[in-house]
Amino acid sequence: MLVGIEENTWKISNPEKDTYAVEQEISDPNLGEELLPKSNSSGLHSLDLEGDNLEIGFVNLGNPHAINFTTGIKTMPLDKWGKSIQESKSFPDGVNLTLAEMISPNEVDIRVFERGVGETLACGSGACATVVIGVQLGYLQKEATVNFKTGSLSIKYDSDNQVLTAKGPADFLEETSILI
């Protein structure tokens, strides 16, 4: 099955019982980065959020993501920073903000503030964006487990071909119909 909008299409498969895989080719990962402050030698951008300086990596997977690798993410003021970054001139259409804490080179914990939503229990594109930035910075291997407040995903990033694969369980939450 294919789902998506415009040039960002995700291929969904069911490789194992109760497990689903979603694959996406990254079309323009730097779209929107020109609005950010100049990056440092590591490729990170410095942002002042409510008096706190955050070093973020940026990637656009069809929706923009700002990723901050740090420690102690459970106690960080994600809600405050998430609301502040939405008002930044660097992100006129908003941005998803992820706080990421390394467990090992192949495992990371994250918290995500999604634009227009707030903090979420899980975020597949946030997990993918975290692995992309983690690989670029040399923090993560190309295959890593990303843990959320509820559950985890296995992410594989083929940086040579700009292809991401997210694999994990899917639970039925609700059925919704939309008339078009």
C-alpha positions as CSV (number, residue, x, y, z in Angstrom):
1,M,0.0,0.0,0.0
2,L,1.2,3.5,-0.8
3,V,0.2,6.6,1.2
4,G,1.4,10.1,1.0
5,I,1.1,13.7,-0.2
6,E,2.8,15.3,-3.2
7,E,6.3,13.9,-3.6
8,N,6.4,12.3,-0.2
9,T,5.1,8.8,-0.5
10,W,5.4,6.1,2.1
11,K,5.3,2.4,1.1
12,I,3.6,0.3,3.8
13,S,4.1,-3.5,4.1
14,N,3.3,-6.2,6.6
15,P,6.6,-8.3,6.7
16,E,5.7,-10.2,9.9
17,K,2.6,-11.0,11.9
18,D,1.6,-7.9,13.9
19,T,4.5,-5.9,12.5
20,Y,4.4,-3.3,9.9
21,A,7.2,-1.5,7.9
22,V,7.0,1.9,6.4
23,E,9.6,3.0,3.8
24,Q,10.2,6.5,2.4
25,E,12.7,8.0,0.0
26,I,13.8,11.4,1.3
27,S,13.1,13.9,-1.5
28,D,14.5,17.2,-0.1
29,P,15.9,16.8,3.4
30,N,17.2,20.4,3.6
31,L,14.0,22.1,2.5
32,G,13.6,25.1,4.9
33,E,17.1,25.0,6.4
34,E,18.0,28.3,4.7
35,L,15.9,30.1,7.3
36,L,17.9,28.8,10.2
37,P,20.9,30.5,11.8
38,K,24.2,29.4,10.2
39,S,25.3,26.0,11.4
40,N,28.5,25.2,13.3
41,S,31.2,22.8,12.1
42,S,29.1,19.9,13.3
43,G,26.1,21.0,11.2
44,L,24.1,22.0,14.2
45,H,22.1,25.3,14.5
46,S,22.0,27.3,17.7
47,L,18.5,28.5,18.8
48,D,17.5,30.6,21.8
49,L,14.3,29.2,23.2
50,E,13.0,31.1,26.2
51,G,16.5,32.0,27.3
52,D,17.8,28.4,26.8
53,N,20.3,27.7,24.0
54,L,19.5,24.5,22.0
55,E,21.8,23.0,19.4
56,I,19.6,21.4,16.8
57,G,20.0,19.3,13.7
58,F,17.4,19.9,11.0
59,V,15.9,17.5,8.5
60,N,12.7,17.8,6.4
61,L,10.9,14.5,5.8
62,G,7.9,16.1,4.2
63,N,7.4,17.7,7.6
64,P,10.2,19.7,9.3
65,H,12.1,18.3,12.3
66,A,14.5,20.0,14.8
67,I,16.4,17.4,16.8
68,N,18.3,18.1,20.0
69,F,20.6,15.4,21.4
70,T,21.0,15.9,25.1
71,T,20.7,14.1,28.5
72,G,17.9,14.0,31.1
73,I,15.1,14.4,28.5
74,K,12.4,13.3,31.0
75,T,12.9,16.5,33.0
76,M,13.5,18.9,30.1
77,P,10.8,21.6,29.5
78,L,9.7,20.2,26.1
79,D,6.3,21.9,26.2
80,K,7.9,25.3,26.8
81,W,10.5,24.9,24.1
82,G,8.0,23.3,21.7
83,K,5.7,26.3,22.0
84,S,8.6,28.8,21.7
85,I,10.1,27.2,18.6
86,Q,6.7,27.4,16.8
87,E,7.0,31.2,17.1
88,S,10.5,31.3,15.7
89,K,11.1,33.2,12.4
90,S,13.3,30.2,11.5
91,F,10.1,28.0,11.2
92,P,7.3,30.1,9.7
93,D,5.2,27.0,9.2
94,G,6.2,25.4,12.6
95,V,8.4,22.4,13.3
96,N,8.4,19.2,15.2
97,L,10.9,19.4,18.1
98,T,12.5,16.2,19.3
99,L,14.7,15.8,22.4
100,A,16.9,12.7,22.0
101,E,18.9,10.9,24.7
102,M,21.5,8.3,23.6
103,I,21.3,4.9,25.2
104,S,23.9,3.4,22.9
105,P,25.0,3.8,19.3
106,N,22.0,1.7,18.3
107,E,19.4,2.9,20.7
108,V,18.0,6.3,21.6
109,D,15.1,7.6,23.8
110,I,13.0,10.5,22.4
111,R,10.3,13.0,23.4
112,V,8.5,14.8,20.6
113,F,6.5,18.1,20.4
114,E,4.6,18.0,17.2
115,R,3.6,21.3,15.6
116,G,-0.1,22.0,16.0
117,V,-0.4,19.1,18.5
118,G,2.0,19.3,21.5
119,E,3.8,16.4,23.1
120,T,2.9,13.1,21.6
121,L,3.3,9.5,22.9
122,A,5.1,8.4,19.7
123,C,6.1,9.9,16.4
124,G,7.3,7.8,13.5
125,S,8.7,10.7,11.4
126,G,10.4,12.0,14.6
127,A,12.0,8.6,15.1
128,C,13.2,8.7,11.5
129,A,14.5,12.2,11.7
130,T,16.4,11.4,14.9
131,V,18.2,8.6,13.2
132,V,19.1,10.7,10.2
133,I,20.6,13.4,12.4
134,G,22.2,10.9,14.7
135,V,23.9,9.2,11.8
136,Q,25.0,12.5,10.3
137,L,26.6,13.5,13.7
138,G,28.2,10.1,14.2
139,Y,26.1,9.4,17.3
140,L,24.0,6.5,15.9
141,Q,24.5,3.6,13.6
142,K,22.4,3.3,10.5
143,E,20.1,0.8,12.2
144,A,18.8,1.9,15.6
145,T,15.9,1.4,18.0
146,V,14.0,4.5,18.9
147,N,12.1,4.4,22.2
148,F,9.0,6.6,22.9
149,K,6.9,7.1,26.0
150,T,4.8,4.2,24.6
151,G,6.6,1.6,22.5
152,S,9.5,1.7,20.1
153,L,10.4,1.5,16.4
154,S,13.3,0.0,14.6
155,I,14.7,2.5,12.1
156,K,17.0,1.8,9.2
157,Y,18.6,4.7,7.3
158,D,20.2,4.0,4.0
159,S,22.1,7.3,3.7
160,D,23.6,6.4,0.3
161,N,20.2,6.2,-1.3
162,Q,18.3,8.5,1.1
163,V,15.8,5.8,2.1
164,L,14.3,5.4,5.6
165,T,12.5,2.3,6.9
166,A,10.6,2.3,10.1
167,K,9.5,-1.1,11.5
168,G,7.4,-1.9,14.5
169,P,4.0,-3.0,15.8
170,A,0.8,-1.1,15.0
171,D,-2.3,-1.0,17.3
172,F,-5.8,-0.2,16.2
173,L,-7.0,3.0,17.9
174,E,-10.1,4.1,16.0
175,E,-11.7,4.1,12.7
176,T,-12.4,7.4,11.0
177,S,-14.1,8.2,7.6
178,I,-13.7,11.4,5.7
179,L,-16.0,12.3,2.7
180,I,-14.0,13.9,-0.1
